[in-house]
Amino acid sequence: MECSNFIEEDEYLSISGIQHFEFCKRQWALIHIEKLWTENYLTIDGELMHKNAHNEKFIEFREGVLTTRSMRVVSRELGVVGQCDVVEFQQDEINGIELFNHYGKFIPIPVEYKRGRPKKGLEDKLQVVCQAMCLEEMLCCDINKGFIYYGEIRHRETVEITNELRNRVQSDLKEMHLLFKNQVTPKVKIRKSCKACSLSELCLPVLSKVKSGKQYIIDLLSEKNEKTT
């Protein structure tokens, strides 16, 4: 597992950023490079859900599952840091690891909370996979699944931690680190989802349709040449 070699801690990226990046590279850059943010009802609703999950003092052991909330995770190899909404340590005496002050062996399973319902894209899954990869590096274990709890349907979706998704996380983070290092904000690609984006007024996607000055001159000269021939 390797994104880049020896990334300095002050250049670590937020794990949650991979969800923004996969959804829209420009949105990620506006938030994480240009430090821009606005609220709409979707972001507020999502924050309220996460506040319920983020209780660092909460630890519960029930039916072979040790549950913790707001666990800080980091990966030196990937150059990311963040928090897991919930990590469930499920008892597994064969493949598990030992935990301090707890009898038996456990496998950590990241659980991410999202408002709404499952998406067609990979953005939510990649965030969970990235969390799992951090946990693997920190705890020296193997994780083959995670969960996403969606508030609208009140149901968990299983995320299989496949090699394909791991490679996607690594390739996304490699590009993210490059953009962050060079402080580059990608150009916008207009989509239907732009209308619901909380950054639409800052991003101004409609302006991407406006021609650059260089292109305007090229087109103008082209029109004049056509008229004179």
C-alpha positions as CSV (number, residue, x, y, z in Angstrom):
1,M,0.0,0.0,0.0
2,E,1.7,3.1,-1.2
3,C,0.6,6.5,-2.4
4,S,3.8,8.5,-2.2
5,N,7.0,8.3,-0.1
6,F,7.6,10.1,3.2
7,I,4.8,12.8,3.0
8,E,5.3,15.5,5.6
9,E,2.6,15.6,8.3
10,D,1.6,19.1,7.4
11,E,0.8,17.9,3.9
12,Y,-1.5,15.1,5.1
13,L,-4.9,15.3,3.4
14,S,-8.3,14.7,5.0
15,I,-9.7,11.3,4.5
16,S,-13.2,12.8,4.0
17,G,-11.7,14.7,1.1
18,I,-11.6,11.6,-1.1
19,Q,-15.4,11.6,-1.1
20,H,-15.5,15.2,-2.3
21,F,-12.8,14.4,-4.9
22,E,-14.5,11.4,-6.4
23,F,-17.8,13.4,-6.6
24,C,-16.2,16.5,-8.1
25,K,-12.5,17.3,-8.3
26,R,-13.2,21.0,-8.4
27,Q,-15.5,20.8,-5.3
28,W,-12.6,19.1,-3.4
29,A,-10.1,21.8,-4.4
30,L,-12.4,24.6,-3.4
31,I,-12.9,23.1,0.0
32,H,-9.4,21.7,0.7
33,I,-7.1,24.0,-1.2
34,E,-9.0,27.3,-1.4
35,K,-10.7,26.8,2.0
36,L,-14.1,27.7,0.8
37,W,-17.3,26.4,2.3
38,T,-21.0,27.2,2.4
39,E,-23.9,25.5,4.0
40,N,-27.2,24.2,2.5
41,Y,-29.8,21.9,3.9
42,L,-27.9,18.8,2.8
43,T,-24.7,19.7,4.5
44,I,-26.5,20.8,7.7
45,D,-28.5,17.6,7.8
46,G,-25.4,15.6,7.3
47,E,-23.6,17.4,10.1
48,L,-26.4,16.7,12.6
49,M,-26.2,13.0,11.7
50,H,-22.5,13.0,12.3
51,K,-22.8,14.8,15.7
52,N,-24.8,11.8,16.9
53,A,-22.1,9.4,15.9
54,H,-19.2,11.5,17.2
55,N,-18.8,10.8,20.9
56,E,-15.2,10.0,21.6
57,K,-15.9,8.8,25.1
58,F,-18.4,6.2,23.9
59,I,-17.2,2.6,24.2
60,E,-19.6,-0.3,24.2
61,F,-19.1,-4.1,24.3
62,R,-22.1,-6.2,23.3
63,E,-22.4,-9.7,21.8
64,G,-18.8,-10.0,20.8
65,V,-18.6,-6.5,19.3
66,L,-16.6,-3.6,20.8
67,T,-17.9,-0.3,19.4
68,T,-16.0,3.0,19.5
69,R,-16.9,6.4,18.0
70,S,-14.9,9.2,16.5
71,M,-11.7,7.2,16.3
72,R,-8.8,9.1,14.9
73,V,-6.9,7.3,12.1
74,V,-3.9,8.1,10.0
75,S,-1.8,6.6,7.3
76,R,1.8,7.6,6.7
77,E,2.0,5.7,3.5
78,L,-1.1,7.3,2.0
79,G,-0.5,10.7,3.6
80,V,-4.0,11.1,5.1
81,V,-5.6,11.7,8.5
82,G,-9.2,11.8,9.8
83,Q,-11.8,10.2,11.9
84,C,-14.0,7.1,11.6
85,D,-17.6,7.8,12.6
86,V,-17.7,4.3,14.2
87,V,-15.3,1.4,14.4
88,E,-16.7,-2.0,15.4
89,F,-14.1,-4.4,16.7
90,Q,-15.7,-7.8,15.9
91,Q,-14.3,-10.8,17.8
92,D,-12.3,-13.2,15.6
93,E,-10.0,-15.5,17.4
94,I,-8.4,-16.8,14.2
95,N,-7.8,-13.6,12.1
96,G,-8.1,-10.9,14.8
97,I,-5.6,-8.8,16.7
98,E,-5.2,-8.3,20.5
99,L,-6.5,-5.0,22.0
100,F,-5.2,-3.4,25.2
101,N,-7.4,-4.1,28.2
102,H,-9.7,-6.5,26.3
103,Y,-9.6,-10.2,26.3
104,G,-9.7,-12.1,23.0
105,K,-8.9,-11.0,19.4
106,F,-10.8,-8.6,17.2
107,I,-11.1,-7.4,13.6
108,P,-11.7,-3.6,13.2
109,I,-14.6,-2.7,10.8
110,P,-15.1,1.0,9.9
111,V,-18.7,2.3,9.8
112,E,-19.5,5.6,8.0
113,Y,-22.7,7.5,8.5
114,K,-24.3,9.3,5.5
115,R,-27.5,11.2,5.1
116,G,-29.7,10.2,2.1
117,R,-29.5,6.9,0.3
118,P,-26.9,4.8,-1.5
119,K,-25.2,6.6,-4.5
120,K,-24.4,5.3,-7.9
121,G,-20.9,6.5,-7.7
122,L,-17.9,5.2,-5.6
123,E,-17.4,8.3,-3.5
124,D,-18.9,6.9,-0.2
125,K,-17.3,3.5,-0.7
126,L,-13.8,5.0,-1.3
127,Q,-14.0,6.9,2.0
128,V,-14.7,3.7,3.9
129,V,-12.0,1.8,2.0
130,C,-9.5,4.6,2.8
131,Q,-10.5,4.3,6.5
132,A,-9.9,0.6,6.4
133,M,-6.5,1.0,4.8
134,C,-5.5,3.4,7.6
135,L,-6.7,0.9,10.3
136,E,-4.7,-1.9,8.6
137,E,-1.6,0.2,8.7
138,M,-2.1,1.3,12.3
139,L,-3.1,-2.1,13.8
140,C,-1.2,-4.5,11.5
141,C,-4.3,-6.4,10.4
142,D,-6.3,-7.2,7.3
143,I,-9.8,-5.8,6.8
144,N,-12.1,-7.2,4.0
145,K,-15.3,-5.1,4.6
146,G,-16.8,-2.0,6.0
147,F,-20.3,-0.5,6.3
148,I,-22.1,2.7,5.4
149,Y,-25.3,3.6,7.3
150,Y,-27.7,5.7,5.2
151,G,-30.0,7.9,7.3
152,E,-32.8,8.1,4.7
153,I,-33.3,4.4,4.4
154,R,-32.1,3.6,7.9
155,H,-30.1,0.7,6.7
156,R,-26.5,-0.5,6.4
157,E,-24.8,-1.2,3.2
158,T,-21.8,-3.5,3.1
159,V,-18.6,-2.3,1.4
160,E,-16.3,-5.1,0.2
161,I,-12.7,-3.9,0.5
162,T,-11.5,-5.2,-2.9
163,N,-8.1,-4.7,-4.6
164,E,-9.9,-2.6,-7.3
165,L,-11.2,-0.1,-4.7
166,R,-7.8,0.0,-2.9
167,N,-6.2,0.9,-6.2
168,R,-8.8,3.5,-6.8
169,V,-8.1,5.1,-3.4
170,Q,-4.3,5.1,-4.1
171,S,-4.7,6.6,-7.6
172,D,-7.1,9.3,-6.3
173,L,-4.9,10.2,-3.5
174,K,-1.8,10.4,-5.8
175,E,-3.7,13.0,-7.9
176,M,-5.0,14.8,-4.8
177,H,-1.5,15.2,-3.4
178,L,-0.2,16.5,-6.7
179,L,-3.0,19.1,-7.0
180,F,-2.6,20.1,-3.3
181,K,1.2,20.5,-3.6
182,N,0.9,22.7,-6.7
183,Q,-2.2,24.5,-5.3
184,V,-4.2,23.8,-8.5
185,T,-8.0,24.0,-8.7
186,P,-9.3,21.9,-11.6
187,K,-11.8,23.4,-14.1
188,V,-15.4,22.6,-13.5
189,K,-17.4,20.0,-15.4
190,I,-21.1,20.9,-15.4
191,R,-23.4,18.1,-14.3
192,K,-27.0,17.9,-13.0
193,S,-25.6,17.5,-9.4
194,C,-24.2,21.1,-9.6
195,K,-27.6,22.4,-8.7
196,A,-27.6,20.7,-5.3
197,C,-23.9,21.5,-4.5
198,S,-23.5,23.8,-1.6
199,L,-20.6,25.5,-3.4
200,S,-22.5,26.3,-6.6
201,E,-22.5,30.1,-6.0
202,L,-18.7,30.0,-5.3
203,C,-17.9,27.6,-8.1
204,L,-20.0,29.5,-10.6
205,P,-20.2,26.5,-13.0
206,V,-22.1,28.5,-15.7
207,L,-19.0,30.6,-16.2
208,S,-17.2,27.6,-17.6
209,K,-19.3,28.1,-20.8
210,V,-17.7,31.5,-21.3
211,K,-14.9,31.5,-23.9
212,S,-11.4,32.5,-22.8
213,G,-9.9,35.7,-24.3
214,K,-7.5,33.6,-26.4
215,Q,-10.3,31.5,-27.8
216,Y,-12.4,34.6,-28.5
217,I,-9.7,36.1,-30.6
218,I,-9.0,32.8,-32.5
219,D,-12.7,32.5,-33.3
220,L,-13.0,36.2,-34.3
221,L,-10.0,35.9,-36.7
222,S,-11.4,32.7,-38.1
223,E,-14.7,34.4,-38.9
224,K,-12.9,37.3,-40.6
225,N,-10.9,34.9,-42.8
226,E,-14.1,33.1,-43.8
227,K,-15.6,36.4,-44.9
228,T,-12.6,37.5,-46.9
229,T,-12.3,34.2,-48.8
